[in-house]
Amino acid sequence: MNNFDTKYYNYASIPLENLKPFIENYASPVFLYSRKSLTESFNLLRDILPPKFKIFYAQKSNPNSKILKHINGLGSGCDTASLGEMKSALAAGFAPEKIMLTGPSKSNEEIRFAVDNNILSVNVESVQELNLVNEIAREKNKIQNILVRINPPYDSSENTRIIGGTGVSKFGIDIEQIEIFFKTLKSCGNVYLTGIHIFNSSQILDAEKILSNTKNVIDTAIDLSKTYSFKVKTIDLGGGFGIPYSDNETPINLEKLAEGLNSLVSDKKYSRFLDGVDLIFEPGRYLSGRAGMYLVKVLYTKNSRGTEILLADGGIHHLLRPALIGQSHPAVNLTALFEGRKGNKKYMIAGPLCTSIDSFGENIDLTDTTQGDIIAFLNAGAYGYTESMPQFLSHATAKEIFID
C-alpha cells in the first residue's frame, strides 16, 4: 500500500495500512498525534543546533499530556503561559528548572505558583509586573529569577500578525522604555535578572530571517548588559520556526540555519560574550504541527452555483486555524486513497456549524470525494484542538489519540 503525499508532513514513515483502523472504525472527528513524528522533528532541530542552544517546547501549541510527557523525555524544557500550563508541565515530569512562565497578563495566583515551585524564570513584561514578582518573592523570603521581555524595533516579517510586528504590542516592554525597568530593578531585592527575552515573530520559514533576528536579539543583550552593567546568563530568542501549509511554502533550510548559527556563536565578536550564556529557542508549531492530523467524515456533498461543497461532521469548533488565519491546511481523502481511486476536483470543505465562517477553505484539491469518505487535514498538531472553540453550538469535542 502506497503512502499518501507527505510533502508537508512528518507521517512519511507511517504506512497507510496503519491508518486503516481509523478509516474503517471512524466514529467522530478525531485528532491523531504521532510519537514518531514528534521525535523526528525534535531530533532534526536538536541535531542542527549548536550545543549552546536549548529547546523549550512552547506548550501553547499543543498541551496534550502524552505529547508533553514524550517531549520531556526527549530532553526539552517547557515554555508555559498560564497556571494550567505550569501544572501540566510539572505533571508531565518537567523539572521546575526547565520551566519558564511567559505572558503579558500574569495573575497574582500564577506568579505565586511559579515562585512556590521554583521555576526557572518568570519572564517579566511590564514594570508593574516586576514590582509584583518582587513583592511576592519577598513575602515568601525567596529570590526569583527573571528575564525581561522586550518589545524591539525589529522582527522577522510575519506574513500574518500572530506575535510580532515592530509597533504597538501587548508583549514585553518597549525598548525605548527599558531605562524605567532598570531603574525600578535597583529597588527590587527579591528578583534576580538573568537575561532578556524577545519573541517577536511566528511561522517563519526563511532561515536567513531567523538568523538575522537571532543576531539582533544577541546584539540587544550585549548593548543592555553594557549600558546597565548586568551579567547576562540567559537569552530567550523566542520561537517562530514555521512549517509549510501550502504549495507556495517550503520548509526551513535547516542546513543553512545550522551553518549560520554555528558561524554566529563562534564569531569572535560574540563568542566571548556568549561564554557561559544559555541560548533558548522555544519552538511549538515546529515540533507538534506536523505530528497531528484531524479526521472528519463527509456527511453530504452538494453543488452551490458551480462550487462543489463537502459538508463534514467536524468544523472550526475543533480546527479554527483555517478560518482564523485564512489559510487552508493540506488535506487528503484517506478513503479514496485506500481504495485506489483516481481523479481530482477542487472542493470547498465546510463543517456543521450555523455560521458561514465554518469553513476549512475553498479550492481544496482532493481525490474525487463521495458521501461517507474520511478526510484528513494534515499539519493539525499545533493550534488545532487547543486553539479552537469546542463549546460552540454544544457539539461534542474531538477525541485525541496518541499513536505509537
C-alpha positions in Angstrom: 0.0 0.0 0.0 1.5 3.4 -1.0 1.7 6.3 1.4 -0.2 9.5 0.7 1.8 12.5 -0.5 3.8 13.6 2.6 5.4 16.7 1.1 4.4 18.8 4.1 4.0 16.2 6.7 6.0 14.0 9.1 3.8 10.9 8.8 6.1 10.0 5.8 7.3 6.8 7.5 3.9 5.6 8.6 2.3 3.2 6.1 -1.3 3.9 5.1 -2.1 0.5 6.4 -1.5 1.8 10.0 -4.3 4.3 9.5 -6.8 1.7 8.2 -8.4 1.1 11.6 -9.2 4.8 11.9 -10.8 4.8 8.5 -12.8 1.7 8.9 -13.9 2.3 12.5 -14.4 6.0 12.3 -17.0 7.3 14.8 -16.4 11.0 15.2 -13.9 13.8 14.4 -10.5 12.9 15.9 -7.0 14.2 16.2 -4.2 11.7 15.7 -0.8 12.5 17.0 2.3 10.6 16.0 5.1 9.8 18.6 7.4 9.1 15.7 6.8 12.4 14.0 7.4 14.3 17.3 10.7 12.5 17.8 11.8 13.2 14.2 11.1 16.9 14.4 12.8 17.3 17.8 15.8 15.3 16.8 16.1 17.2 13.5 16.2 20.5 15.4 18.4 19.3 18.2 20.9 17.9 15.7 21.3 21.1 13.8 21.5 23.5 16.7 24.9 24.2 18.3 25.2 22.7 21.8 24.8 26.2 23.4 21.2 26.3 22.3 18.5 24.8 24.4 15.0 23.8 23.3 12.0 24.8 25.4 8.7 23.4 23.9 6.0 26.1 23.6 3.2 24.2 25.3 0.6 26.6 23.9 0.9 24.9 20.5 -0.4 21.6 21.9 -0.8 20.8 25.6 -1.8 17.2 25.2 -0.5 15.3 28.2 1.0 12.5 26.2 2.8 14.9 23.9 4.2 16.8 26.9 5.5 13.6 28.5 7.1 12.5 25.3 8.8 15.8 24.6 10.0 15.9 28.2 11.5 12.5 27.7 13.4 13.8 24.6 15.2 16.4 26.8 13.2 19.5 26.1 12.3 22.3 28.5 8.8 23.8 28.6 7.7 27.3 27.9 4.4 28.0 29.7 1.9 30.9 29.6 -0.6 30.1 32.3 -1.2 28.4 35.7 -2.8 25.5 33.9 0.2 25.1 31.6 2.7 25.2 34.5 0.7 22.5 36.3 0.6 20.4 33.1 4.3 20.7 32.7 5.0 19.6 36.2 2.5 16.7 35.9 4.3 15.6 32.7 7.6 15.4 34.5 9.3 18.6 33.6 11.7 19.7 36.3 11.0 23.2 37.7 14.4 24.4 36.5 13.2 23.5 32.9 10.0 25.5 33.0 9.6 29.2 32.1 6.5 31.4 32.6 5.7 34.0 29.9 2.6 36.1 29.2 1.6 39.7 29.3 -1.2 39.5 32.0 0.1 37.1 34.6 -2.2 36.8 37.6 -1.2 37.0 41.3 -2.0 33.3 41.6 0.2 32.4 38.6 3.2 34.3 39.9 2.8 32.8 43.4 2.6 29.3 41.9 5.8 30.0 39.9 7.7 31.3 42.9 6.4 28.5 45.2 7.6 25.8 42.7 11.0 27.4 42.0 10.5 27.5 38.2 13.5 28.6 36.2 12.3 32.0 35.2 9.3 34.4 35.3 9.6 36.4 32.1 8.6 39.9 33.1 6.6 42.0 30.6 6.0 45.3 32.5 7.3 47.4 35.3 4.2 46.7 37.3 4.7 43.0 36.9 8.3 43.4 38.1 7.1 45.0 41.3 4.5 42.3 41.8 7.0 39.4 41.3 9.4 41.1 43.7 6.7 41.7 46.3 5.5 38.0 46.2 9.1 36.7 46.3 9.7 39.0 49.3 6.6 37.6 51.1 8.0 34.1 50.6 11.5 35.1 51.5 12.8 33.9 48.1 14.8 35.3 45.2 13.0 34.7 41.9 15.0 34.5 38.7 13.5 36.7 35.9 14.1 37.6 32.3 12.9 40.9 31.0 10.8 40.6 27.8 11.5 43.4 25.4 9.4 44.8 22.5 12.2 45.6 20.0 12.2 47.7 16.8 12.8 44.7 14.6 11.1 41.4 13.7 11.2 38.6 11.1 8.4 39.9 9.0 5.4 37.7 9.8 3.0 37.2 6.9 0.1 37.2 9.3 0.5 39.0 12.6 0.4 36.4 15.4 3.1 37.6 17.8 5.2 40.3 16.3 5.4 43.5 14.4 7.5 46.5 15.3 4.8 48.8 16.6 2.4 48.8 19.4 2.5 45.4 21.3 0.9 44.0 24.4 4.0 41.8 24.7 7.1 43.0 26.6 8.5 46.4 27.5 9.2 48.8 24.6 13.0 49.1 24.2 12.5 52.9 24.4 11.2 52.5 28.0 13.7 49.9 29.2 15.5 52.5 31.3 12.5 52.7 33.6 12.7 48.9 34.1 16.3 49.0 35.2 15.8 52.0 37.5 12.9 50.1 39.2 15.0 46.9 39.3 17.6 48.6 41.6 15.0 48.7 44.4 13.8 45.1 43.9 15.8 42.9 46.3 13.9 39.7 45.7 14.4 39.2 42.0 17.5 38.3 40.0 17.7 39.4 36.4 19.4 36.6 34.4 18.9 38.0 30.9 16.4 39.0 28.2 13.5 37.5 26.3 12.5 38.6 22.8 9.8 36.7 20.9 8.7 38.9 18.0 7.7 36.7 15.1 5.8 33.5 14.3 5.5 31.0 11.4 8.9 32.0 9.8 10.2 29.7 7.1 13.2 31.7 5.9 16.4 30.6 7.6 18.0 34.0 6.8 15.3 35.8 8.7 15.7 33.5 11.7 19.5 34.1 11.7 19.1 37.9 11.3 16.7 38.0 14.2 18.9 35.8 16.4 21.8 38.2 15.8 19.7 41.2 16.5 18.5 39.7 19.8 22.0 38.9 20.9 23.2 42.4 19.9 20.4 43.8 22.1 21.5 41.7 25.0 25.1 42.9 24.6 24.1 46.5 24.4 21.8 46.3 27.5 24.5 44.4 29.5 27.0 47.2 28.8 24.6 50.1 29.4 23.1 48.7 32.6 26.1 46.7 33.9 24.4 43.3 34.4 25.7 39.8 33.7 23.6 38.0 31.0 23.3 34.3 31.7 20.2 33.5 29.5 18.9 34.8 26.2 15.5 33.6 25.3 15.3 34.0 21.5 11.6 33.1 21.3 10.2 30.6 18.7 8.6 31.3 15.4 10.0 28.3 13.5 7.4 27.7 10.8 6.1 24.7 8.9 4.7 24.8 5.3 0.9 24.5 4.8 0.7 25.0 1.1 2.4 24.6 -2.3 3.9 28.1 -2.2 5.7 27.4 1.1 8.8 25.4 1.7 10.3 24.0 4.9 13.1 25.9 6.7 16.5 25.2 5.2 18.0 23.6 8.3 21.4 23.2 6.8 21.6 26.9 6.2 20.3 27.6 9.6 22.8 25.3 11.2 25.7 26.9 9.3 24.6 30.4 10.2 24.1 29.7 13.9 27.5 27.9 14.2 29.2 30.8 12.5 27.4 33.3 14.7 28.3 31.7 18.1 31.9 31.1 17.0 32.4 34.7 15.7 35.0 36.5 18.0 32.5 39.4 18.3 30.1 37.1 20.1 31.9 34.0 21.4 33.5 35.8 24.4 30.2 37.4 25.5 28.3 34.1 25.0 30.7 32.1 27.1 28.5 30.6 29.9 25.3 32.0 28.3 22.4 29.7 27.6 20.6 30.5 24.3 17.0 29.3 24.3 14.6 28.7 21.3 11.0 27.9 22.2 9.5 26.1 19.2 5.9 24.9 19.4 4.4 24.6 15.9 7.7 23.2 14.5 7.6 20.3 16.9 3.9 19.5 17.2 2.4 20.8 14.0 3.4 18.1 11.6 2.8 15.4 14.2 -1.0 15.8 14.0 -3.8 15.1 11.6 -7.5 15.9 12.0 -10.0 13.3 10.6 -13.6 14.2 9.6 -16.3 12.4 7.7 -18.1 13.8 4.7 -21.8 13.7 5.6 -23.2 15.4 2.5 -22.0 16.6 -0.9 -23.6 19.4 -2.8 -23.1 21.9 -5.6 -23.8 25.6 -5.0 -23.7 27.8 -8.1 -20.9 25.9 -9.6 -18.9 25.2 -6.4 -18.5 21.6 -5.2 -19.1 21.6 -1.5 -18.3 18.8 1.0 -20.1 19.1 4.4 -18.3 17.3 7.2 -19.1 16.4 10.7 -16.2 18.4 12.1 -15.5 22.1 11.8 -13.9 25.2 13.2 -15.1 24.3 16.7 -12.2 21.7 16.5 -9.9 23.3 14.0 -10.3 27.0 13.9 -6.9 28.0 12.4 -8.0 27.9 8.7 -10.8 30.4 9.4 -8.7 32.5 11.9 -5.6 32.8 9.7 -7.3 32.5 6.3 -5.1 29.6 5.2 -6.2 26.1 4.4 -4.4 23.0 5.7 -3.2 20.4 3.3 -5.9 17.7 3.0 -6.1 14.1 1.7 -9.1 11.8 1.2 -7.9 8.7 3.1 -10.9 6.6 1.9 -10.2 7.3 -1.7 -6.5 6.8 -1.3 -7.0 3.4 0.4 -9.4 2.3 -2.3 -7.1 3.4 -5.1 -9.5 5.9 -6.7 -8.2 8.3 -9.3 -9.3 11.8 -10.5 -9.2 15.1 -8.6 -11.5 18.0 -8.0 -11.5 21.4 -6.3 -13.8 21.5 -3.2 -15.0 23.8 -0.6 -15.0 21.9 2.7 -17.2 23.2 5.4 -18.4 22.0 8.8 -21.8 21.6 10.7 -21.8 25.0 12.5 -24.5 27.6 11.7 -22.1 30.2 10.6 -20.6 30.9 7.2 -17.1 31.2 8.7 -17.2 27.4 9.5 -15.1 26.5 6.5 -11.7 24.8 6.1 -11.2 26.6 2.8 -12.1 26.8 -0.9 -10.4 25.3 -3.9 -9.0 22.4 -1.8 -7.6 19.8 -4.2 -8.9 16.2 -3.3 -9.3 12.9 -5.0 -13.0 12.7 -6.2 -14.9 12.5 -2.9 -18.2 10.9 -2.1 -20.6 10.8 0.9 -19.0 8.8 3.8 -15.4 9.4 2.8 -12.9 10.2 5.6 -10.8 13.3 5.0 -7.5 14.1 6.9 -6.4 17.6 7.4 -2.6 17.5 7.8 -0.2 19.6 9.9 -3.0 19.9 12.5 -0.9 19.1 15.6 -0.3 22.8 16.5 -3.0 25.3 17.3 -5.7 22.8 16.4 -7.6 21.4 19.3 -6.0 23.8 21.7 -6.9 27.0 19.8 -10.4 26.2 18.8 -13.9 26.8 20.4 -15.2 23.4 21.4 -18.3 24.7 23.2 -19.8 26.5 20.2 -23.2 25.1 19.4 -22.7 22.4 22.0 -21.2 19.9 19.6 -19.1 17.1 21.1 -15.4 17.8 21.5 -13.0 16.0 19.2 -11.1 12.9 20.5 -7.3 12.9 20.7 -5.3 9.7 20.1 -1.6 9.4 20.5 -0.1 6.8 18.1 3.0 4.9 19.0 
